[in-house]
Amino acid sequence: MTFADRLKDLRKGKNISQADLANSIQVHFTQVSRYERGETKPNAEAMTKLAKALDTTVDYLMNGSTDDVAVEAGLDKELIGRFKQVKDLNPDDKKTVISLLDAFIAKTRIQSIMNPAT
């Protein structure tokens, strides 16, 4: 997958128009179109703005790699694999998974408050 493909997929996945994305990174909408067609690549400043606007990393946009960033953030490969699978679920199933994660995290926090380590 190319930079252009990743950019287009991320933008569409977030239901953002080219014009809205262009506005958020302060370029003309035709520039975003050129990025997505692979005619040109953004400079470093625009790349950083794109990553921020699309809630991703410059590394992912440039290289398609999030594993190194995730591992550095403390996520192990098993979790990364599961998160990648969740990404492909329908929106209702994603909400269910997030609710289950939230419930488990809340349960763990409550247990640690009720039974503090001595």
C-alpha positions in Angstrom: 0.0 0.0 0.0 1.3 3.4 -0.9 1.3 6.7 0.9 -1.5 7.8 -1.4 -3.6 4.7 -0.6 -3.0 5.1 3.2 -4.0 8.7 3.1 -7.1 8.1 1.1 -8.2 5.1 3.3 -7.6 7.1 6.5 -9.5 10.1 5.3 -12.5 8.0 4.0 -12.4 5.9 7.2 -13.0 9.1 9.2 -15.6 10.4 6.7 -13.7 13.5 6.0 -13.9 15.2 2.6 -10.8 16.3 0.8 -11.9 19.9 1.2 -12.3 19.5 5.0 -8.9 17.7 5.3 -7.3 20.4 3.2 -8.8 23.1 5.4 -7.6 21.5 8.6 -4.0 21.3 7.3 -4.2 24.7 5.6 -3.7 23.7 2.0 -5.9 23.9 -1.1 -8.2 20.9 -1.6 -6.6 20.2 -4.9 -3.4 19.5 -3.1 -5.0 16.7 -1.0 -6.3 15.3 -4.3 -2.8 15.3 -5.7 -1.5 13.5 -2.6 -4.2 10.9 -2.9 -3.5 10.3 -6.6 0.2 9.9 -5.9 1.2 12.9 -7.9 3.0 14.6 -5.1 3.9 14.1 -1.4 3.5 16.7 1.3 6.4 18.5 2.9 7.4 17.7 6.5 5.1 20.3 8.0 2.1 19.2 5.9 2.8 15.5 6.7 2.8 16.3 10.4 -0.5 18.2 10.1 -2.0 15.3 8.1 -1.0 12.7 10.7 -2.5 14.9 13.5 -5.7 15.5 11.5 -6.1 11.8 10.8 -5.2 10.6 14.3 -2.2 8.6 13.0 1.6 8.8 12.9 3.9 10.2 10.2 5.5 6.8 10.3 2.3 5.1 9.3 1.5 7.6 6.6 5.1 7.3 5.1 5.8 3.7 5.7 2.6 1.9 6.7 4.3 0.8 10.0 2.6 1.3 13.3 4.1 -1.7 15.1 7.3 0.0 16.2 5.3 3.0 17.6 2.9 0.7 19.4 5.6 -1.4 20.9 7.4 1.7 22.1 4.1 2.8 23.7 4.1 -0.4 25.7 1.7 -2.5 23.6 2.7 -6.1 22.9 2.3 -7.8 19.5 -0.7 -9.8 20.7 -2.6 -6.7 21.6 -1.6 -5.0 18.3 -2.9 -8.0 16.4 -6.2 -7.9 18.2 -6.6 -4.1 17.7 -5.9 -4.6 14.0 -8.7 -7.2 13.9 -11.1 -4.9 15.8 -10.4 -2.1 13.2 -12.1 -4.2 10.6 -15.3 -4.9 12.6 -18.6 -3.1 11.9 -19.2 0.1 14.0 -21.6 -1.6 16.4 -19.2 -4.5 17.1 -16.4 -1.9 17.6 -18.6 -0.1 20.2 -19.2 -3.5 21.9 -15.5 -4.2 22.1 -14.7 -0.7 23.5 -17.5 -1.1 26.1 -16.0 -4.5 27.2 -12.6 -2.9 27.5 -13.9 0.0 29.4 -15.8 -2.3 31.8 -12.8 -4.5 32.4 -10.5 -1.4 33.0 -13.1 0.1 35.4 -13.4 -3.3 37.3 -9.6 -3.5 37.7 -9.4 0.1 39.0 -12.2 -0.5 41.5 -10.5 -3.7 42.7 -7.2 -1.8 43.2 -9.0 0.9 45.2 -10.9 -1.7 47.3 -7.8 -3.9 47.8 -4.8 -1.6 47.8 -1.4 -3.3 48.0 0.0 -3.2 51.5 
